[in-house]
Amino acid sequence: MSITTSTKTDVQLIDARGPRFGAVITTAVLATALATSNLWVIVAQAIVFAIGAFRGPQFTPYAAIFRTIVKPRLKSAVISEDVRPPQFAQSVGLLFAIVAIVGSLTGINALFVIATSFALAAAFLNAAFNFCLGCEMYLLLLRLR
Amino acid sequence: MLPIVVVLALASAYGFWLKRTRGNVKAKNVSALITAEKIGGPLGSRATLVQFSTAFCTPCRATRALLTNIVQDLADVVHIDIDAEDQLELVRELNILSTPTTLILDSNGQEVGRAVGAPKRDQVLKALAAID
């Protein structure tokens, strides 16, 4: 016998491979930002995060690349997932990107390096291990309430 | 270049550690009894699988499917899926840190094992078999 106590049932599903592909590009972009300390690279990534966080991960430019170039070439079966976990992860990414931008603008380089490093680690864990660090932090944040 | 190497090395180490430990059923002993009232549903006559989930959790769906499938053939085992967000009091009390977390209770509501992350099927079956 299975009992579900949750009342939230209406969920929007997206192709799970989309956000994972997005995480690969995000990893490369954040590594570039860290290597070059270039403000505009992290600003560009912050814009992508913002689109993913507010509109949904399926609307980012990375998702467009996935849909037009990558997806038609994939032969594996489509794995769909709830849109909310990757969308939440994008907002966590946005938060780190904003902190990095603030660090860069105020000349506090350590802040830029640390924030970008955390975002890079999270994106890499998602890309390489399919592990969502932002999602993991969600319950911990709730517990603080 | 050095910060990138350090970050990716640490993240990889963490990732491999997660891969190894996630979903393992860890034996647990001595804790307060968990009552049917607390989890919002009757306990199984032999065992109960209490799953904690959140909306922002992809492996929770896989866990739900796995545990539903396991209890299908076992009349004396009950699976309960709890939205952690609605039960924060219980989440704190049971020290649930992330979702999915699955508790394995015996017939008295005593926690005998817990798995953090999508549990491994054979380990759940083994833990259930160990409960008489």
Boltz contact constraints between the chains, C-beta under 6 A:
constraints:
  - contact:
      token1: [A, 1]
      token2: [B, 78]
      max_distance: 6.0
  - contact:
      token1: [A, 2]
      token2: [B, 68]
      max_distance: 6.0
  - contact:
      token1: [A, 2]
      token2: [B, 79]
      max_distance: 6.0
  - contact:
      token1: [A, 3]
      token2: [B, 41]
      max_distance: 6.0
  - contact:
      token1: [A, 3]
      token2: [B, 80]
      max_distance: 6.0
  - contact:
      token1: [A, 4]
      token2: [B, 81]
      max_distance: 6.0
  - contact:
      token1: [A, 5]
      token2: [B, 40]
      max_distance: 6.0
  - contact:
      token1: [A, 5]
      token2: [B, 82]
      max_distance: 6.0
  - contact:
      token1: [A, 6]
      token2: [B, 83]
      max_distance: 6.0
  - contact:
      token1: [A, 31]
      token2: [B, 4]
      max_distance: 6.0
  - contact:
      token1: [A, 34]
      token2: [B, 3]
      max_distance: 6.0
  - contact:
      token1: [A, 34]
      token2: [B, 4]
      max_distance: 6.0
  - contact:
      token1: [A, 81]
      token2: [B, 58]
      max_distance: 6.0
  - contact:
      token1: [A, 84]
      token2: [B, 55]
      max_distance: 6.0
  - contact:
      token1: [A, 84]
      token2: [B, 56]
      max_distance: 6.0
  - contact:
      token1: [A, 85]
      token2: [B, 56]
      max_distance: 6.0
  - contact:
      token1: [A, 85]
      token2: [B, 58]
      max_distance: 6.0
  - contact:
      token1: [A, 88]
      token2: [B, 56]
      max_distance: 6.0
  - contact:
      token1: [A, 117]
      token2: [B, 7]
      max_distance: 6.0
  - contact:
      token1: [A, 120]
      token2: [B, 7]
      max_distance: 6.0
  - contact:
      token1: [A, 121]
      token2: [B, 7]
      max_distance: 6.0
  - contact:
      token1: [A, 121]
      token2: [B, 11]
      max_distance: 6.0
  - contact:
      token1: [A, 124]
      token2: [B, 8]
      max_distance: 6.0
  - contact:
      token1: [A, 124]
      token2: [B, 11]
      max_distance: 6.0
  - contact:
      token1: [A, 125]
      token2: [B, 11]
      max_distance: 6.0
  - contact:
      token1: [A, 125]
      token2: [B, 15]
      max_distance: 6.0
  - contact:
      token1: [A, 129]
      token2: [B, 15]
      max_distance: 6.0
  - contact:
      token1: [A, 131]
      token2: [B, 18]
      max_distance: 6.0
  - contact:
      token1: [A, 135]
      token2: [B, 56]
      max_distance: 6.0
  - contact:
      token1: [A, 135]
      token2: [B, 57]
      max_distance: 6.0
  - contact:
      token1: [A, 136]
      token2: [B, 98]
      max_distance: 6.0
  - contact:
      token1: [A, 138]
      token2: [B, 54]
      max_distance: 6.0
  - contact:
      token1: [A, 138]
      token2: [B, 56]
      max_distance: 6.0
  - contact:
      token1: [A, 139]
      token2: [B, 54]
      max_distance: 6.0
  - contact:
      token1: [A, 139]
      token2: [B, 84]
      max_distance: 6.0
  - contact:
      token1: [A, 139]
      token2: [B, 98]
      max_distance: 6.0
  - contact:
      token1: [A, 139]
      token2: [B, 99]
      max_distance: 6.0
